[in-house]
């Protein structure tokens, strides 16, 4: 690590992995601020710190979710461009036509933006419930765009899809359970029309990673091969085989190993060919979701990464499907993917403020000023003072064996102080002083450790001393709810890039993790991008009195908003949609205010007006008893009424 005097923004970019996971949308400027390039390498950049300051001036308080609609559009362009290059390279006679799975982010402005931006490619939507189907039907009016209907389907769901076809929409009801076949046949007879029909096949190909167990013969959705054949014959008998147009498969979200996809494509390609031989017209092959995101930038087949690029993915899909179809003289299908994570992950950044820092060191990263020695101090305190003096009076880089000896002494004296306190021979202030001196010794030792892996003349750094930096780590109190804004970090240990968005021209001198506002020990962010593997602590800066410290969570645009909950009644954060302005700068397209305290109370069936009335009556009784002044009662009620209108998060 570079010394503090030589620290540069390049050091910060390398430390937080920004140069690996951030391209092409995030980088640093000379001021040590994160900058956002919403159009990637096509030009235009925004200083994220200045943007937050400008949004705060619009009365948008932190935590704040900033959505960059230009990134959303750029992701669509890159996805389609990758498939277009692959189609040209392999001479593929078909085309690519994607859909966005609404479950990935159902927020209205997000889905509207995708529908509008994707119109030129006839980009469609995928629905997994009746409510999501209503969203899709209302937004996609392009007769060439697909509406993929997945999930459990009752009679009303199927009839809605059939009738939507008469509106000029192109819904495809994908059969995922065997009992859906009869419902489709019955609804088609009653309405005198049929939907486009798809079949989701359970593949024998296995996946890897976090969702590896969700596919295969025991998968929740899909038909086994005998069921596929039975479905074809049932549709043939009902006169509906001509409406069987699509084969669908899914090998799990966040595919980390491209070999998994290749195996699945080969199997699905052969099933597609056989369905055409059975008389189904087909025409579409839906490869499902799973196009992964390289969250940690390692480019490996691990849970937080992928060992392939977007172009690798498109190439393998196109080439493999062509290789399956052409030897059998089968016309290649239109390729469909449900790439929600790859489209939406990059476009939003959650910025939250740090409220304070706790731990054995103060918020400034030091043990604080040691009080001068007083007459009559206990021997154990004097011993700790002597140990600290011996460390600080030595050379800047004493040998590690002497540092280890000093730390052994400090730990022994601290234990002696605790024993004396338990027996009543040490006062509480004296115990506090002993602990302060102990951690001052640790701080001084860490400052004198060699920067490299080896030691000085004393040899390698002992494990006890290596662990001291972690022992001095702080807890940074974050103004957010993990369960609301980053639920996957808690539920499945998803790794998201986290880093300060400013002060990146300074060397971070502390290690720490984040604790959220909830009264839950799991409410923390304690897994961070490391060098090839996750680490439990993040390099952070000491807090400065009167200055904000802002942290950004990146690549969280998929699933986090829609899966968050109201733990401790912390609601949604403020959100804002930003676009680059034609003449430079930015424009605020949409502002979505976060939940107020009144709204989250109502969500739990509490009536804010009734709560206020109960408290008003309680204050009147207190006034009558003489326990509360009228002016204080009025102040209390003003505070309560104001709180109901405010966000659920802390404000200055």
C-alpha positions in Angstrom: 0.0 0.0 0.0 1.2 3.5 -0.8 2.3 5.8 2.0 -0.1 8.6 3.0 2.2 11.2 1.5 2.1 9.4 -1.9 -1.5 8.3 -1.9 -3.3 8.9 -5.2 -6.7 8.4 -6.7 -5.2 5.4 -8.6 -4.5 3.8 -5.2 -8.1 4.3 -4.2 -9.4 2.9 -7.4 -7.2 -0.2 -7.0 -8.1 -0.6 -3.3 -11.9 -0.6 -3.8 -11.7 -2.5 -7.1 -13.3 0.4 -9.0 -11.2 -0.2 -12.0 -12.5 -3.8 -12.2 -16.2 -3.7 -11.5 -16.8 0.0 -12.3 -16.1 0.1 -16.0 -17.4 1.7 -18.1 -19.8 3.7 -15.8 -17.8 4.6 -12.6 -14.4 6.1 -12.1 -12.6 8.9 -10.1 -11.7 12.5 -10.8 -8.8 14.5 -9.6 -10.7 15.8 -6.6 -11.1 12.3 -5.2 -14.8 12.0 -6.1 -16.6 9.2 -7.8 -17.8 10.2 -11.2 -20.6 8.6 -13.1 -20.4 8.2 -16.9 -24.0 7.2 -17.7 -23.4 6.6 -21.4 -20.2 4.7 -20.8 -17.4 5.6 -23.3 -19.8 7.7 -25.4 -19.1 10.8 -23.4 -20.7 12.8 -20.5 -19.9 12.5 -16.8 -21.3 13.7 -13.5 -19.5 14.2 -10.2 -21.5 12.1 -7.8 -20.7 14.2 -4.8 -21.8 17.4 -6.6 -24.9 15.6 -7.7 -25.8 14.5 -4.2 -25.2 18.1 -3.0 -27.5 19.4 -5.7 -30.2 16.9 -4.8 -30.0 17.8 -1.2 -30.6 21.4 -2.2 -33.9 20.1 -3.7 -34.9 18.8 -0.2 -34.0 15.2 -1.0 -32.3 13.8 2.1 -30.1 10.8 2.4 -30.3 7.9 2.1 -30.9 8.5 -1.5 -31.3 6.1 -4.4 -30.1 7.7 -7.6 -31.2 6.0 -10.8 -29.4 6.8 -14.0 -31.8 6.2 -16.9 -29.0 6.7 -19.4 -27.2 3.7 -17.9 -30.4 1.7 -18.3 -30.6 2.6 -22.0 -26.9 1.9 -22.5 -27.3 -1.6 -21.0 -30.1 -2.3 -23.5 -27.9 -1.0 -26.3 -24.9 -3.1 -25.2 -27.0 -6.3 -24.9 -28.5 -5.9 -28.4 -25.2 -4.9 -29.9 -23.6 -8.0 -28.5 -26.2 -10.3 -30.1 -26.1 -8.4 -33.4 -22.3 -8.9 -33.5 -22.7 -12.6 -32.7 -25.4 -13.0 -35.3 -23.2 -11.4 -38.0 -20.1 -13.3 -37.0 -21.8 -16.7 -37.1 -24.0 -16.1 -40.0 -27.1 -16.7 -37.9 -30.3 -16.5 -40.0 -32.5 -15.4 -37.1 -32.6 -12.5 -34.8 -32.5 -11.6 -31.1 -35.5 -10.2 -29.2 -35.2 -9.7 -25.5 -37.6 -9.2 -22.6 -37.1 -7.7 -19.2 -38.4 -9.7 -16.2 -40.7 -7.3 -14.3 -39.9 -9.1 -11.0 -36.4 -7.7 -11.2 -37.6 -4.2 -10.6 -41.3 -3.4 -10.7 -40.9 0.3 -10.0 -43.2 2.2 -12.5 -40.6 4.7 -13.8 -38.1 1.9 -14.3 -40.4 -0.4 -16.3 -41.7 2.6 -18.3 -38.2 3.7 -19.2 -37.3 0.2 -20.4 -40.5 -0.1 -22.5 -39.8 3.2 -24.1 -36.0 2.7 -24.6 -36.5 -0.8 -25.9 -39.1 0.1 -28.5 -36.7 0.2 -31.4 -35.6 -3.4 -30.8 -39.2 -4.6 -30.1 -38.1 -5.3 -26.6 -40.7 -6.9 -24.4 -41.5 -7.8 -20.8 -41.8 -11.0 -18.8 -44.5 -11.4 -16.1 -44.6 -13.9 -13.3 -48.0 -13.0 -11.8 -51.3 -11.5 -12.6 -50.2 -8.1 -11.2 -47.1 -8.1 -13.3 -49.1 -9.2 -16.4 -51.3 -6.1 -15.9 -48.1 -3.9 -15.9 -46.8 -5.6 -19.0 -50.1 -5.3 -20.9 -50.5 -1.6 -20.1 -46.9 -0.7 -21.2 -46.1 -2.8 -24.2 -48.3 -1.8 -27.1 -45.8 -2.9 -29.8 -47.4 -5.9 -31.7 -44.0 -7.3 -32.3 -42.8 -7.2 -28.7 -43.2 -10.4 -26.7 -45.0 -10.6 -23.4 -43.7 -13.8 -21.8 -46.2 -15.1 -19.2 -44.5 -17.2 -16.6 -45.3 -18.3 -13.1 -48.4 -20.0 -11.7 -51.5 -19.4 -13.8 -55.1 -19.7 -12.9 -58.0 -19.5 -15.3 -58.3 -15.7 -15.2 -54.5 -15.3 -15.9 -54.8 -17.5 -19.0 -58.0 -15.9 -20.2 -56.4 -12.4 -19.8 -53.5 -13.5 -22.0 -55.9 -14.9 -24.7 -58.0 -11.7 -24.8 -54.8 -9.6 -24.9 -53.9 -11.3 -28.1 -57.0 -9.8 -29.6 -55.8 -6.3 -28.5 -52.8 -6.8 -30.9 -50.4 -7.8 -28.1 -48.1 -10.9 -28.4 -48.5 -12.8 -25.1 -46.9 -16.2 -24.8 -48.3 -18.4 -22.1 -45.4 -20.6 -21.0 -46.6 -23.9 -19.6 -44.5 -24.5 -16.5 -46.8 -27.0 -14.6 -48.5 -30.0 -16.2 -51.9 -29.0 -14.9 -51.8 -25.7 -16.9 -52.3 -27.6 -20.1 -55.9 -28.4 -19.5 -56.7 -24.9 -18.3 -55.2 -23.5 -21.5 -57.3 -25.9 -23.6 -60.5 -25.2 -21.6 -60.0 -21.4 -21.8 -59.3 -21.5 -25.5 -62.5 -23.5 -26.1 -64.6 -21.1 -24.1 -63.2 -18.0 -25.7 -62.9 -19.4 -29.2 -59.2 -18.2 -29.4 -55.9 -19.3 -28.1 -52.7 -17.6 -26.8 -49.3 -18.2 -28.2 -48.0 -21.1 -26.2 -44.6 -21.9 -24.8 -43.2 -24.9 -22.9 -40.6 -24.6 -20.2 -38.4 -27.7 -20.1 -36.6 -29.1 -17.1 -33.1 -29.7 -18.4 -30.8 -32.4 -17.0 -28.0 -29.9 -17.2 -27.0 -28.7 -13.8 -26.0 -25.2 -12.8 -23.5 -23.9 -10.3 -23.3 -21.1 -7.8 -25.9 -19.8 -5.4 -28.9 -20.9 -7.6 -27.5 -24.2 -8.7 -30.0 -26.2 -6.8 -33.0 -24.4 -8.4 -32.6 -26.3 -11.7 -32.5 -29.9 -12.9 -35.0 -32.6 -12.3 -36.1 -31.2 -8.9 -36.7 -27.7 -10.2 -39.7 -25.8 -9.0 -40.9 -24.9 -12.6 -40.8 -26.7 -15.9 -41.9 -30.0 -17.5 -39.9 -33.2 -17.5 -39.3 -34.7 -21.0 -42.2 -37.2 -20.7 -44.5 -34.3 -19.7 -43.3 -32.3 -22.7 -44.3 -35.1 -25.0 -47.7 -35.5 -23.3 -48.3 -31.8 -23.6 -47.5 -31.8 -27.3 -50.0 -34.6 -27.9 -52.7 -32.9 -25.7 -52.3 -29.7 -27.7 -52.4 -31.7 -31.0 -55.7 -33.4 -29.9 -57.2 -30.0 -28.9 -56.2 -28.4 -32.2 -53.8 -26.0 -30.5 -50.4 -27.4 -31.7 -50.2 -24.6 -34.3 -50.0 -22.1 -31.4 -47.0 -23.8 -29.8 -44.3 -21.3 -30.7 -41.7 -21.1 -27.9 -39.3 -23.3 -25.9 -38.1 -21.9 -22.6 -35.5 -23.0 -20.1 -33.7 -21.4 -17.2 -30.5 -22.5 -15.5 -30.5 -20.1 -12.5 -29.9 -16.5 -11.8 -26.3 -15.2 -12.0 -24.7 -17.9 -14.0 -21.1 -17.7 -13.0 -19.6 -20.4 -15.3 -20.1 -20.2 -19.1 -19.7 -23.9 -19.4 -23.0 -24.4 -17.6 -24.8 -22.3 -20.2 -23.1 -24.2 -23.1 -24.3 -27.5 -21.8 -27.9 -26.2 -21.3 -28.0 -24.7 -24.7 -26.9 -27.9 -26.4 -29.7 -29.8 -24.6 -32.3 -27.2 -25.2 -31.3 -26.9 -28.8 -31.9 -30.5 -29.4 -35.3 -30.4 -27.6 -36.3 -27.5 -29.9 -35.3 -29.5 -33.0 -37.4 -32.4 -31.8 -40.4 -30.2 -31.1 -40.4 -29.0 -34.7 -40.2 -32.7 -35.9 -43.3 -33.4 -33.9 -45.2 -30.8 -35.9 -45.0 -27.6 -33.7 -44.3 -24.5 -35.7 -42.1 -23.1 -32.9 -40.0 -20.0 -33.9 -38.7 -18.8 -30.5 -36.1 -20.2 -28.1 -36.1 -18.4 -24.7 -32.8 -19.0 -22.9 -34.2 -17.5 -19.7 -32.3 -15.3 -17.3 -28.9 -15.8 -15.7 -26.7 -13.5 -17.6 -24.4 -12.6 -14.7 -22.8 -9.5 -13.3 -19.2 -9.3 -12.2 -19.8 -7.8 -8.8 -16.3 -8.0 -7.5 -14.4 -7.6 -10.8 -12.4 -10.8 -10.4 -13.7 -12.4 -13.7 -13.9 -15.8 -12.1 -16.6 -18.5 -11.8 -17.4 -17.5 -8.2 -20.7 -16.4 -6.7 -19.9 -12.7 -7.0 -18.4 -12.8 -10.5 -18.5 -14.4 -13.9 -15.8 -16.0 -16.1 -17.3 -14.6 -19.2 -18.2 -11.3 -20.8 -21.5 -10.1 -22.3 -20.0 -10.8 -25.8 -18.9 -14.3 -24.8 -22.5 -15.0 -23.6 -24.1 -13.8 -26.9 -21.5 -15.7 -29.0 -22.2 -19.0 -27.2 -26.0 -18.6 -27.4 -25.9 -17.9 -31.1 -23.3 -20.4 -32.1 -24.7 -23.3 -30.1 -28.3 -22.9 -31.3 -27.1 -22.7 -34.9 -25.0 -25.8 -34.5 -28.1 -27.7 -33.1 -30.6 -26.5 -35.9 -28.6 -26.5 -39.1 -27.7 -30.2 -39.3 -31.4 -31.1 -39.1 -32.5 -28.5 -41.6 -34.5 -26.7 -38.9 -34.9 -22.9 -39.3 -33.1 -21.2 -36.5 -35.4 -19.6 -33.9 -35.6 -16.0 -32.8 -33.5 -15.9 -29.7 -35.1 -14.5 -26.5 -33.4 -13.8 -23.1 -34.8 -12.6 -19.8 -31.7 -10.7 -18.7 -33.0 -8.6 -15.8 -29.9 -8.5 -13.6 -27.5 -7.6 -16.5 -29.8 -4.8 -17.6 -30.8 -3.2 -14.3 -27.9 -3.8 -11.8 -25.7 -0.9 -12.9 -28.2 1.9 -13.2 -28.8 2.8 -9.6 -26.5 3.9 -6.8 -27.6 4.0 -3.2 -25.8 6.9 -1.3 -26.0 6.9 2.5 -24.4 9.0 5.2 -22.4 7.8 8.2 -23.9 9.0 11.5 -20.9 8.2 13.7 -18.3 5.6 14.5 -17.8 3.3 17.5 -15.1 0.9 18.5 -12.0 0.9 20.7 -10.7 4.0 18.9 -12.5 7.3 18.6 -14.3 8.5 15.4 -11.0 10.2 14.5 -9.3 6.9 14.4 -7.2 7.4 17.5 -7.3 6.3 21.1 -7.6 9.9 22.1 -5.4 12.1 24.3 -4.1 10.1 27.3 -4.6 12.0 30.6 -1.4 12.9 32.4 -0.2 10.7 35.1 -1.7 11.3 38.5 -0.2 10.7 42.0 -1.2 7.3 43.4 -2.0 5.6 40.1 -2.3 1.8 40.5 0.8 -0.2 39.4 -1.0 -1.8 36.5 -1.8 1.7 35.0 1.8 2.8 35.4 3.0 -0.4 33.7 0.7 0.4 30.7 2.1 3.9 30.6 5.6 2.6 30.5 4.7 0.1 27.8 3.2 2.8 25.6 6.2 5.0 26.2 8.6 2.2 25.2 6.7 1.7 21.9 6.5 5.4 20.9 10.1 6.3 21.9 11.6 3.6 19.7 12.6 3.9 16.1 10.0 4.5 13.5 10.4 0.9 12.3 11.6 -1.2 15.3 12.0 -4.9 14.7 8.8 -6.9 15.0 10.0 -9.1 17.9 10.2 -6.0 20.1 6.7 -5.0 19.0 5.4 -8.4 19.8 7.0 -8.3 23.3 5.4 -4.9 23.9 2.0 -6.2 22.9 2.3 -9.3 25.1 3.0 -6.9 28.0 0.1 -4.7 27.2 -2.4 -7.6 27.1 -1.0 -9.0 30.4 -1.4 -5.6 32.1 -4.9 -5.1 30.7 -5.9 -8.6 32.1 -4.4 -7.6 35.4 -6.5 -4.4 35.4 -9.7 -6.3 34.7 -8.9 -8.8 37.5 -8.3 -5.9 39.9 -11.5 -4.2 38.9 -13.5 -7.4 39.6 -12.0 -7.6 43.1 -12.8 -3.9 43.8 -9.2 -2.7 43.8 -9.6 -0.6 40.6 -12.2 2.2 40.1 -14.2 2.5 36.9 -12.3 5.6 35.7 -9.0 3.7 36.4 -10.3 0.7 34.4 -11.2 3.0 31.5 -7.8 4.5 31.5 -6.2 1.1 31.5 -8.2 0.1 28.4 -7.5 3.4 26.7 -3.7 2.9 27.3 -4.0 -0.7 25.9 -5.6 0.4 22.7 -3.1 3.3 22.4 -0.4 0.7 22.5 -2.1 -1.3 19.8 -2.5 1.9 17.7 1.2 2.7 18.1 2.3 -0.8 17.1 0.1 -0.9 14.0 1.6 2.5 12.9 5.1 1.0 13.2 4.5 -2.3 11.5 6.4 -2.8 8.2 4.2 -2.1 5.2 5.1 -5.3 3.3 4.4 -8.9 4.1 7.8 -9.5 5.6 9.3 -8.0 8.7 12.5 -6.0 9.3 15.5 -7.4 11.1 13.1 -9.1 13.4 11.7 -11.4 10.7 8.1 -11.8 9.5 5.2 -10.1 11.1 3.6 -12.4 13.8 -0.1 -13.3 13.4 -1.0 -11.5 16.7 0.3 -8.2 15.3 -1.3 -8.8 11.9 -4.6 -9.1 13.7 -4.2 -5.8 15.5 -5.5 -3.7 12.6 -8.7 -5.7 12.6 -9.0 -5.5 16.4 -8.9 -1.7 16.1 -11.7 -1.7 13.5 -14.6 0.6 13.9 -18.3 0.2 13.5 -19.6 2.9 11.2 -23.3 3.7 11.9 -25.1 4.0 8.6 -28.3 5.9 8.0 -30.1 3.1 6.2 -31.9 -0.2 6.7 -30.1 -3.2 5.2 -33.4 -5.1 5.2 -35.0 -2.3 3.1 -32.3 -1.3 0.7 -29.9 -4.2 0.5 -31.8 -7.3 1.6 -29.7 -9.8 -0.5 -26.6 -8.9 1.6 -28.5 -10.4 4.6 -30.6 -13.1 3.0 -28.0 -14.7 0.6 -24.8 -12.9 1.5 -24.8 -11.1 -1.9 -21.7 -9.0 -2.4 -22.2 -5.5 -3.6 -19.4 -2.9 -4.2 -19.3 -0.4 -1.3 -16.9 2.5 -1.0 -16.7 6.2 0.0 -17.7 8.5 -2.8 -15.3 11.3 -1.8 -12.0 11.8 0.0 -10.5 9.3 -2.4 -7.4 11.3 -2.8 -6.6 10.5 0.9 -5.4 7.3 2.2 -8.0 5.5 4.4 -6.5 4.9 7.8 -9.2 2.8 9.5 -10.8 -0.6 9.0 -14.5 -0.9 9.7 -17.9 -2.3 8.8 -21.4 -0.7 8.7 -24.2 -1.2 11.2 -27.7 0.0 10.1 -30.5 1.7 11.9 -32.5 -1.4 12.8 -32.5 -3.0 16.2 -31.2 -6.3 14.7 -27.8 -7.7 15.1 -28.0 -8.9 11.4 -28.5 -5.4 10.3 -25.0 -4.8 9.1 -22.8 -4.7 6.0 -19.7 -6.8 6.7 -18.7 -8.4 3.5 -16.7 -6.4 1.0 -14.8 -6.9 -2.2 -11.3 -8.1 -1.6 -8.5 -9.4 -3.7 -10.1 -12.5 -5.1 -12.3 -13.2 -2.0 -14.7 -11.3 0.3 -13.2 -9.5 3.3 -15.0 -8.7 6.6 -13.6 -5.1 6.9 -13.4 -2.2 4.6 -10.7 0.5 4.5 -12.4 3.7 5.5 -11.5 7.3 6.6 -11.6 8.7 10.1 -14.6 10.9 10.5 -14.1 14.7 10.7 -16.1 16.8 13.1 -18.8 18.7 11.2 -18.1 17.0 7.8 -20.4 14.4 6.2 -19.0 11.0 5.2 -20.9 9.5 2.2 -20.8 5.9 1.1 -22.1 4.5 -2.2 -23.5 1.0 -2.8 -23.2 0.1 -6.4 -24.7 -2.5 -8.8 -27.8 -2.9 -6.7 -30.4 -2.0 -9.3 -31.8 -5.5 -9.5 -34.1 -7.1 -6.9 -33.0 -4.9 -3.9 -35.9 -2.4 -4.1 -38.6 -4.9 -4.7 -37.5 -7.5 -2.1 -36.9 -5.0 0.7 -39.1 -5.1 3.8 -40.3 -2.8 6.6 -38.1 -4.2 9.4 -38.5 -1.7 12.3 -40.8 0.2 10.0 -38.0 1.8 8.0 -39.6 2.4 4.6 -38.4 3.1 1.1 -35.7 5.8 0.6 -36.0 8.9 -1.6 -35.3 8.0 -5.2 -34.6 10.2 -8.2 -34.2 9.6 -11.9 -31.3 11.5 -13.5 -30.5 12.0 -17.2 -27.6 13.8 -18.8 -28.8 17.2 -20.1 -28.2 18.0 -23.8 -26.1 21.0 -23.0 -24.1 19.4 -20.2 -24.9 18.8 -16.6 -28.0 16.8 -15.7 -31.8 17.0 -15.5 -34.0 15.5 -12.8 -36.7 13.5 -14.7 -38.6 12.0 -11.7 -38.6 12.3 -8.0 -40.0 9.4 -5.9 -40.4 10.4 -2.3 -39.6 7.8 0.3 -42.2 6.5 2.7 -43.2 8.7 5.5 -43.7 7.5 9.0 -47.5 7.9 8.5 -47.4 5.6 5.4 -45.5 2.8 7.1 -47.8 3.0 10.1 -50.8 2.7 7.7 -49.1 -0.3 6.0 -49.3 -2.0 9.4 -53.0 -0.9 9.8 -52.3 1.8 12.4 -54.3 5.0 12.0 -52.0 8.1 12.4 -55.0 10.3 13.3 -56.0 7.9 16.1 -52.5 7.7 17.4 -52.3 11.5 17.5 -55.7 11.7 19.3 -54.6 9.2 21.9 -51.5 11.2 22.6 -53.4 14.4 22.7 -55.7 13.0 25.3 -52.7 11.8 27.3 -51.1 15.2 27.2 -54.4 16.8 28.4 -54.4 14.5 31.4 -50.8 15.4 32.1 -51.7 19.1 32.0 -54.5 18.5 34.4 -52.2 16.7 36.8 -49.6 19.5 36.6 -47.0 17.2 35.0 -46.9 19.0 31.6 -47.0 22.6 30.6 -49.4 23.7 27.9 -46.4 25.0 25.9 -44.6 21.7 26.2 -47.7 19.8 25.2 -48.0 21.9 22.1 -44.3 21.3 21.3 -44.8 17.5 21.8 -47.8 17.5 19.4 -46.0 19.6 16.8 -43.1 17.1 16.9 -45.4 14.2 16.5 -47.3 15.7 13.6 -44.1 16.7 11.9 -42.6 13.2 12.4 -45.6 11.6 10.6 -44.9 13.7 7.5 -41.2 13.0 7.5 -39.1 10.1 6.1 -38.5 7.1 8.3 -34.7 7.8 8.3 -32.7 10.1 10.5 -32.4 13.8 9.5 -30.3 16.6 10.7 
